[in-house]
């Protein structure tokens, strides 16, 4: 009789846990970036060597008709909120992505080999990131690419931008 009750309690707990929002148990990739994380900037990346980008959460979705294409975001590091049209969903780059001219987002921490990937969740979510373009792939066999500014980046520290057209909107129209 006790075994039946234990299984019943486990089943009930499992059922209630399944009702919780998925965001409560957000999955992270190898850079500790969660599926609902964005990288944002106040400035657009054009011909600069690089720009700083900030890890953020979406507060108000961008809408072409209601917000002039801007979304409201809160920076993870300091809680500051602002509106911007410069927001990016990313994923870890694969070898196929590593081509000249591709915009990449990079964790801003280096060692003797180049800029490295974050080693902890705390690093990834509290330290700086930047955006640059791949300018040289001749050292890719060593696991290194060069980006604008001549910075050497370990290939496991590269994120590519997912085109907005392929991202499912969360509410903005």
TAZIJO-V825764 format. One record per helix or strand of 2 or more residues. SS is the DSSP state (hx for helix, st for strand). FROM is the first residue (numbers start at 1). LEN is the number of residues. Records with the same first field share a line. If there is no record, write none. Layout:
SS = FROM-LEN / FROM-LEN
This chain:
hx = 2-17 / 22-4 / 95-3 / 121-6 / 140-3 / 155-3 / 164-3
st = 37-4 / 51-10 / 71-5 / 81-4 / 87-2 / 90-3 / 103-5 / 110-2 / 114-2 / 129-8 / 144-4 / 151-4 / 158-4
